[in-house]
Amino acid sequence: MKKAKRISKIPPYLFARIDKKKEEIRKQGIDIIDLGVGDPDMPTPNYILKKFHDASNDPKNHDYPPYNGTPDFRKAVADWYLKRFGVKLDPEKEVISLIGSKEGIAHIFFAFVDLGTPALIPNPCYPVYETATLLAGGLPVPIPLLEKNNFLPDIGKIPDKLAKMSSLMFVNYPNNPTGAVADKSFYKDVVSFAKKNDILLCSDLAYSDVTFDDYTAPSILEVKGAKDVAIEFNSLSKSYNMTGWRIGMAVGSKEAIAALSVIKTNIDSGAFKAIQEAAVEALSNEPYSTQKMNAVYSKRMDIFVKGLNELGWDLKKPKGTFYIWARVPAGQTSEEFVTDVLERTGVLVVPGSGYGKFGEGYFRVSITNKENRLREAVQRLKKAGIRFKEKK
Ligand SMILES: *Cc1c(COP(=O)(O)O)cnc(C)c1O
């Protein structure tokens, strides 16, 4: 077969590789505690299921949906942005439905990146930013997220010439994989940077509503004038335990939404209308369901952070996401540590290097598993003698 060259540039998807290793260990009869993939383990709340049940029975929902989302869905997103962030959106021109935010994130590159165009991609990051740049023929330029900068990009270090050539930049807070958060003053700085260099600023806000204690995550669109240069991706996947439903949205710059729509109308035909109705129900309901889920995640975070700290780590509880990002002990690479832990304890965590070269030296724990399993994971690490050792 004469396969396209672009396919060969794409490394195997991180979790596909991990699944293979997991299967090997499972075959040895070891009980695996999976703290790998970040997929909510709790079911979609009942009020959403009920709405979907009714909506799916209605024949008016069985035909092709409108390309950019149903008017009800777009209005619900605009209403939610106003209530949640104080951001006004025109549901006609500044909101579009997505088949999960991953779909929109991948497709925005096809609207903004030409052959050889640089795209500014945080590193470590959600792998799709980099692979979608490659698929579009662009040049992913890694922007390091370093611990000493609280995992925020150092905009001042991006060379002027590179900034001028780049068409797009991604930011993602609350951040996967580091669990870091950003405040409005950071967003203000990147918005000015994007304006100065005529760059489309893409904010991935998938974890906007997975936050703990008193922390509330801002939207980049809260910054004055951000709508001129920014598009924001959000999703019902993480906040409402709806990963399998494939429903999300992009909001912000009219021009960027229109460009994304050109790509999408030629590739997909929108999200099932009954799913959009269920999403309207989720977004319109009081945030009671997200509060309840966050209380569960928060307690799990406490358990695992405390557990690792008893083994020599010095971690602070993340303010959002369901990830703990921690350094591997001195003398091991990320992959070596993760393989060692899996083989000796059956606890599966993810090597930081899978999220980019600046993730080397770290591992990611996802707390999407029950409390008793998290406690047991800590016990197993302890018994196996796994401890954090600082580099000398
Ligand atoms: C999970 C995730 C997404 C994609 O979620 P969808 O289910 O496609 O909406 C996007 N960005 C980040 C950082 C994620 O972790």
The ligand as an ORCA input file, in Angstrom:
! r2SCAN-3c Opt
* xyz 0 1
  C      -9.706     14.928     28.037
  C      -9.090     16.117     27.413
  C      -9.603     16.691     26.246
  C     -10.643     16.047     25.350
  O     -11.819     15.773     25.886
  P     -13.064     15.425     24.959
  O     -13.612     14.186     25.579
  O     -12.607     15.182     23.558
  O     -13.943     16.605     25.054
  C      -9.044     17.859     25.776
  N      -8.014     18.424     26.398
  C      -7.454     17.900     27.498
  C      -6.309     18.583     28.116
  C      -7.967     16.714     28.028
  O      -7.378     16.180     29.093
*
